[in-house]
Amino acid sequence: MTEPRVPGGRTQSLELPCGETVAIHDLDMGMREYACPCGERHAVVMDMHPLSRFVPEDLVAVLDETVDTTTGEPFGTTHVMGMVLEEFPEQVVSADTSEEGSVGYAIVWATGFDSRRLHEVVVELLVELMEHAVSHAPDDDAMTEFERQMLEFDVSAFVEQYRAQREFESEYDRPV
């Protein structure tokens, strides 16, 4: 939705999953969560956020090399948020801000859950994507080994450790 802000200018708003509205200009590029007047915290993701926000760089490189996208662009945050949107259509909203040159991003997503839960969802969806890819491998042992490793993999523990290593409390977090 657009509305006048200053002569010649405009501001866009994003209606959050809870029904509240936030001005696009209030969403900072370093923001990972929005503390909503409804009392909830909504995860915020922008297209310029690297996929390493959620998983290590070496996995990002593997995904980029092995996943073919319909856009021809490297597999990244935009694709992952598409997966989240497909899985949770009522929990994800987005806005195309490509016409708003003053915000610094072209797409923004907000979710009905907080950034930690979104992180878990992204990791779970990436594991499903990898499992699907391994299921097409001609080697049945690869699938068996992958399934064995996934039985030992604790998404919550991974997310906790990854977030601690990335220092998500600071806006200056670094890739692992």
C-alpha positions in Angstrom: 0.0 0.0 0.0 1.3 3.4 -0.9 0.4 6.7 0.7 1.8 10.2 0.4 4.7 11.0 2.8 6.2 14.2 1.4 5.6 16.0 -1.9 7.0 13.8 -4.6 7.7 10.9 -2.2 5.8 8.0 -0.9 6.1 5.3 1.8 5.1 1.7 1.6 3.7 -0.3 4.4 3.9 -4.0 5.1 0.9 -5.7 6.8 2.3 -8.2 9.2 0.8 -11.7 9.7 -0.8 -10.5 12.9 -2.6 -7.7 11.1 -0.5 -4.8 12.3 1.2 -2.6 9.8 4.8 -1.3 9.7 6.3 1.3 7.4 8.9 -0.1 5.1 11.2 2.8 6.1 11.1 1.6 9.7 12.7 -1.7 8.7 16.5 -1.3 9.0 18.8 -3.4 6.8 20.4 -4.9 9.9 17.1 -5.8 11.5 16.4 -9.5 12.1 13.2 -9.1 14.2 10.5 -6.5 14.5 9.1 -5.9 18.0 5.5 -5.5 17.1 2.9 -3.4 19.0 0.8 -6.7 19.1 3.4 -8.0 21.6 5.0 -10.5 19.3 8.4 -10.5 17.6 8.3 -11.0 13.9 11.4 -12.3 12.0 12.5 -9.9 9.2 14.5 -11.0 6.2 15.7 -8.9 3.3 16.9 -10.1 -0.1 20.4 -8.7 0.6 20.8 -10.8 3.7 23.2 -13.7 2.9 22.1 -17.3 3.1 24.9 -17.7 5.6 22.6 -15.9 8.1 21.1 -19.4 8.5 23.8 -22.0 7.5 27.6 -22.1 7.2 29.3 -20.7 4.1 30.5 -24.1 3.0 26.9 -25.4 2.9 25.9 -22.2 1.0 28.6 -23.0 -1.6 27.4 -26.6 -1.9 23.7 -25.5 -2.3 24.8 -22.8 -4.8 26.6 -25.4 -6.9 24.1 -28.2 -6.8 20.7 -26.4 -6.8 19.5 -25.2 -10.2 17.2 -22.3 -9.9 14.6 -21.2 -12.4 16.0 -17.6 -12.3 19.5 -18.7 -13.1 20.7 -16.8 -10.0 22.6 -18.5 -7.3 20.5 -20.4 -4.7 20.2 -18.0 -1.9 18.0 -16.1 0.6 15.3 -15.3 -1.9 14.9 -19.0 -2.8 14.9 -20.1 0.8 12.2 -17.5 1.8 10.2 -18.8 -1.2 10.4 -22.2 0.4 9.3 -20.8 3.8 6.4 -18.9 2.1 5.3 -22.1 0.3 5.4 -24.1 3.5 3.8 -21.4 5.8 1.7 -19.2 3.5 -0.2 -17.6 6.3 2.9 -16.9 8.4 4.9 -15.0 5.8 4.3 -11.6 4.2 6.5 -9.8 1.7 6.8 -6.5 -0.1 8.6 -5.6 -3.3 10.5 -2.5 -2.5 12.5 -2.3 -5.7 10.9 1.1 -6.5 11.9 2.5 -3.1 15.5 3.4 -3.7 15.9 4.8 -0.2 15.5 1.5 1.8 18.5 -0.4 0.5 16.7 -3.7 -0.3 14.4 -4.9 -3.1 12.3 -7.5 -1.2 11.5 -7.8 2.5 9.7 -10.6 4.3 8.2 -10.7 7.8 7.0 -13.8 9.5 4.5 -14.7 12.1 7.2 -16.3 14.2 10.4 -14.9 15.7 13.9 -15.0 14.1 15.0 -18.1 16.1 11.9 -20.1 15.0 12.4 -18.9 11.4 16.1 -20.1 11.6 14.9 -23.5 12.7 12.3 -23.6 9.9 15.0 -22.7 7.3 17.4 -25.4 8.5 14.5 -28.0 8.5 13.6 -27.0 4.9 17.2 -27.2 3.7 17.6 -30.6 5.3 14.5 -31.7 3.4 15.9 -30.3 0.2 19.2 -32.2 0.7 17.3 -35.4 1.6 15.3 -35.0 -1.7 18.6 -34.5 -3.6 20.3 -37.5 -2.0 17.2 -39.7 -2.7 18.0 -39.2 -6.4 21.5 -40.4 -6.1 22.3 -43.7 -7.8 24.0 -45.0 -4.7 21.6 -46.4 -2.1 24.3 -46.2 0.5 24.4 -42.4 0.2 20.8 -42.2 1.2 21.2 -44.6 4.1 24.3 -42.7 5.3 22.4 -39.4 5.0 19.4 -40.7 6.9 21.8 -42.1 9.6 23.4 -38.7 10.0 20.1 -36.9 10.1 18.9 -39.1 13.0 21.8 -37.7 14.9 21.2 -34.1 13.8 19.5 -31.8 16.3 18.1 -28.7 14.5 17.5 -26.8 17.7 21.0 -27.5 19.0 22.5 -26.5 15.6 20.6 -23.3 15.5 21.6 -22.4 19.1 25.3 -23.1 18.4 25.2 -21.3 15.0 23.5 -18.2 16.4 26.0 -18.1 19.3 29.0 -18.3 16.8 27.4 -15.7 14.5 26.9 -13.4 17.5 23.4 -12.5 16.5 23.1 -10.1 19.4 25.3 -7.7 17.4 24.5 -6.1 14.1 28.0 -6.9 13.0 27.8 -10.7 12.9 30.2 -12.5 10.6 29.8 -15.7 8.6 31.2 -18.8 10.1 
